[in-house]
Amino acid sequence: MDIRPLGSTGLLVSSIGLGLAALGRPGYINFGRDVDLGADRSVAAMERRCHELLDAAHAAGVRYVDAARSYGLAERFLASWLESRRTVARAVTVGSKWGYRYTGGWRLDAPVHEVKDLSLETLLLQTTESRALLGDHLRLLQIHSATLESGVLDDRRVLDQLARLRSEGLSIGLTVSGPRQGDVIRRALGAEVDGVNPFQVVQATWNLLEPSSGAALADAKAQGWGVIVKEALANGWLTERRHERASAPARRHAAALGIPLDVLALAAALSQPWVDIVLSGAVTREQLRGNLAARESIVATKGLPSIALPPDQYWARRAALAWG
């Protein structure tokens, strides 16, 4: 695995990172979780699975792990893995996020799985909670799903606290979602506290069905920011288990090359000149091995037909996904 700096943060990361969104809680919106996880989704079983994936990822050279306060017990699982693997923990860069609370109560049928709150009070509380679990391993703290509508990028108290955390040595970033990702990124690029932008990293959705954030991510990279891509497989739409009309041209391209669609989709994200990390959302060793194979398949994206959907259409479909 190639190791590179994450923008100008000074953090060293691998080109593929492991995201814990689907490993830290029993329910998530990815297709096929009933097959991937089976019936036993107890805390002990999920922690064991998380540790197995972290072991496999580390053995393969993955050196970035992505968590969040709202990912159920993901930070706790990661902390217990780091504690039990002290000899390797120093080589891993850990990022987490604040701004959502997990409210699912470890139930698949919970009416609400997470609640958004981008207030200063939540920033202070969740920073303390993340540090209590992860300690000095926490190197990157990100706003979880900043939007223009939330007003978080205009909240002076939040920006001042983020700038304070950056001055203390913690790298600061934001994640974005929705059809206006590019607008949010550009607003963040203009943020300023006492002449300094508190942000150094952006994490955005980019995939073959929804590539609209690409131009803004290139702008962020040009300004020295680190760039992380999430949802490169579109929550499972860009995998062999989903045969949909929108992805059919890419599926045919992958078949002609003798590679699975998910490998092609991840390779497309890795091939973008502005990307530092592409996150894998694997929950099985087999999925992880397939995701890592994308590093050897970047050339396969040559001549790949566009399958991009209008952003509003893509995000409406994503919003309708059921937790399972």
Secondary structure, DSSP 8 states (H G I E B T S, - for coil): --EEE-TTS--EEESEEEE-TTTSSS--SSTTHHHHH-S---HHHHHHHHHHHHHHHHHTT--EEE--TTSTTHHHHHHHHHHHTHHHHTT-EEEEEESEEE-STT-TT-S-SEEE--SHHHHHHHHHHHHHHHGGGEEEEEEEEE-TTT-GGG-HHHHHHHHHHHHTT-EEEEEE-STTHHHHHHHHHT--BTTB-S--EEEEE--SS--TTHHHHHHHHHTT-EEEEE-TTGGGTTSTT---GGGHHHHHHHHHHT--HHHHHHHHHHT-TT-SEEEE---SHHHHHHHHGGGG-GGGGTT-------HHHHHHHHHT----
